[in-house]
Amino acid sequence: MIAALVRTLRFVRFSHTVFAMPFALGSMLVAARGLPELRTVGLIVLAMVFARTAAMTFNRLADWEIDQRNPRTADRHRLISRSGAAFLLVGSAALFIATTRLINPLCFWLSPVALAIVWFYSVTKRFTSLSHLFLGLALSVSPVGAWLAVRGHFDWPPLILALAVLLWVAGFDVIYATLDHEFDRGAGLHSWVVRVGVPQALVWAQRLHWAMLAVLAVFGWSAKLGGAFWASLAVVLGALLYEHASASRLEVRAINRAFFTANAVVGGAFVAGILCDQVLAR
């Protein structure tokens, strides 16, 4: 049982939950102007986990044959059976919808829209080189959903934060796509790296991340955040500089290390700055 659970967590890359979760939690803290009820926190975390599991499982099923041909991903299908993945997809999607029902009516009615957005990314690399932006869109749902879970209505700060997340994710996905450049080209798959080449793609990844920093600053201004948040942006900048310095070496190990470490620091610094500003300083 434990071995099967470990394989399932590896199958959906559960460790990568650290990428989107901090932005959902940060949005939650700003929406509540502090720490909301523990019930709300728990439901937001559960909704995030179920939605991401459904998204990753759908991606694995959509790319099942493609992943088997790619040397980098050839072992994925051995972690769990295809029928097991289908069961996981249905179960995680149902649990996500059920969790939103416990949050509020708006989140519940929008839950199918959220699932459609996070699932749609998986097919975009078959027809557009802008697939990285669609992955960013999928993860950008998280801060908006967390805000709606607390306040029950839309507002500008979470939408601005969603744009920052979109730009950030698109940037690091372009970097990660350099690992599959040759395979994607041969398989007829689309990516910005395939379209413009590795050197130019890395330049575009930098542009996306500098734009993300600018949008984060707009978010901080619109949400009237304090010094702790602005200090966290310096850490975010440092992590992005490290990521791009590592990516420029074009080594698989360096890119993998930078991908996880740098982006975990970006999310951690962001939520830590908001936590200090909205909770600890009050």
N, C-alpha and C positions, 0 to 999 in steps of 0.2 A: 504493500500500500504506500509506504513512504517513498520507495523507489519510483513508483508510478507518478506520485505527486511531484517529485523532483524533475522527472522527465517532462511532465506537463508544464511546469514553471519554466523550464529551459525552452520548451517548444514556443511559448508565447513571449519569451524574453522578459520575464516578470521583473528582472532587475532594472529594466529600462523604464519602469513606471516612475522612477525618480525624475524623469524629464518633464512630464506634464503635471505631475502632482503638485510641485511647489507653486506653480502659477495658479492652480485651482485654489490651493490653500491661501495664497496671498490675496487673491480676489475675495475669498470668503472673509478674511480678516478685515479688509478695507470696507466691504459691504456692511459688516456688523459693527465697524468702528471699535473693534476689540475681539474678544473670543466669544463666539455664539454658544448656544446650548450644546452640550456634548452630544446630544441626539443628532443635531444638525451636522456637527463635525463628522460623526460616525457615518451618517447616511451619505454625505458628500464623498467620503473616502471609499465607501462601498460602491457607490455609483461609478466613481472613477475606475476602480479595479475591474468591475464587471464590463464597463464600456470598452476599456482598453483590451481586456481579454477577448471580447467579441470581435474587436477590430483586428487584432493580431491573428486570431484563428481564421477569420475570413480571408485575410491576406495569405496565410499559409495554404489554405484550400485553393484559393484562386491561382496561386503560383506553384501548385504541387508538382506538376511535370517540369516546369521551368527550373525550380530549385534542384530537382534531381540531376539536371544537366549542368548546373553551375558548380564547379569544384568548391567554391566557397560555402555553398549551402547544401551540398549533396547529402549530408547526414541528417538533415532536419526531419525528413519523412520517417526516419527510423526511431524517432523519439516517441511517436504516438501513431496509431493506425488512422487511416483516413476516416473510417466510421467513428472512431473515438473523437477525432477532431470535429466532425459534424455534430456529434452530441454535445461537445464542449461549446460550439458556436451557438446552438439553440439554447442551451442552458444558461450561458453567460448573458445572452441577449435578453432572455426572459427575466433573469434576475435583475438586470439593469432596469428594465421597464418597471418591474415590481418595486424596486427601490425608489425610483422617481415618484411612484404613486404614494409612497410614504412621506415624500418631501412636501410637494404642493401640487395643485392641479396643473399649473402652467408647465412645470418640469415634466409632468406625466404626459401631457398632450404633445410636448415637443420632443419626447424621447425617441419616437420613430424617426424624426428628422435628424436628430443627432446620430443615430445608428446609420442612416442613409449616407450622411456626410463622411463618417469614419470608414464606411465600407467602400465608398466610391473611389477613394484613393487607389485601392488595390488594382483597379483596371485601367488607370490613367496612363501608365507607362506603355500601354499597348497602342496609344494614339497621340500622345503629346509629350514634348520635351519639357513641359512645365509641370510634370508630375510632382516635383518637389514642393511646389506651391500648394498642391492639393493635399499633400501630407501635412504641410503647415496648417492648412485650413482644418484638417481633421483634429489636430491637437489644440487648435485655437478655440475649439468648442468648450474646453475645460474651464477657463476662467469665466466665460459667459454663463455656463451652467451653474457654477458655484455661486455666482452673484445672484442668479435667479432663485437658487435654493434658499438664500438668506432674505432677499428683499421681495421676491415675487414679481419683479418688473424689470424691464430693460433700462439701462442708463449708459451714459457715454464712457465712463472709466473702464468697464469691462470690455467694451467694444474696442477701445484703444489698446488695452492690454492684449486682446485677441490678435490684433494686427501685429503687435510686437512678437507674440508667440509664433505667428505664421512666418514672419521674416526670419526669426531665429531658427526654427525647424527647417525651413527651406534651405537656409545657409549650411547647416551642418549635414543635411541630407545630400546636398551637392558634393560636399567633401567626401562623404561616405560612398557616393556613387562612383568615385574615381576607382574604387576597388574592383568594380564590375565593368569598367569601361570597355574592355575588349570583348567580354562575354555578351554584354548588352548589344554592342554593335553587330556581332555575329548572329545573335538571336533575333535581330530586328526589333529590339525593344528601344524605347525612347527615353532619353534623359538629357539634361542640359549639357552634361559631360560629353555625350555622344555627339550632340549638335555642334558644340563650339570647341571641343578638345579640352584636355586636362588643364593646361596652363590658364586659359581664359576662364574656364569654369571656376578655378580657385580664386581668380580675381572677382568674379561675380559673387562667390560665397562671401568674400570680405565685404563687398558692397551691401549685401543683404544684412550682414551683422552690424555694420555701422549704422544702417538705417534702423535696425532693431533697437540699438542704443538710443537713437534720437527719439523713437516712438516711446520707449520706456520713460524718457525724460518728460514727454508730453503727458504720459499716464501719471507720473508723480505730481506734475503740476495740476492736472485736472482733478486728482483725488486729494489734493492738498496734503501731501505727505511731507514728513519732516526730515531732519538731518540724517537719521539712521538709514533711511531709504537711499538718499543721495550718496551716502558713503558706500552703500552696497553696490552702486553702479560702478565704482572704481574697481571693486573685486570682479564684477562681471567683465569689465574691460580687460583686466589682466588675464582672466580665463580665456577670453576670446583670442587675445594675442598669442597665448600659449597654443591654443588649438590650431591657429593658422600657421604658426611657426613649425609645428609638428607636421601639419598636412603638406607643407611645402617640400618636405623631404621625400614625399611620395613613397614611403615605406609602409607596408601593410601593418606591421606591429606598431609603428608610431601613430598611424592614423587611428587604429583601433583603440590605443591607449588614450589618445587625445579626445576621441569621440566620446568615450564614457566619462573620463575624468573631468575634462573641461566643461562638458555640459552638465554634469552633476554639480559642479561648483557654481555654474551660472544659476541653476535653479535654487541651490542651497543659499547662495548669497542673496538672491532676490527675496525669498521667503523670510530669511533671517532679518533682513533690513526692515521688512514690513512688520514682522513680529515685534521687533524692538520699538518701532514707531507707534504701532497701534495697541500693543498690549503692555509691554514692559515699561514704557515711558509714561503710562497713564496712571 
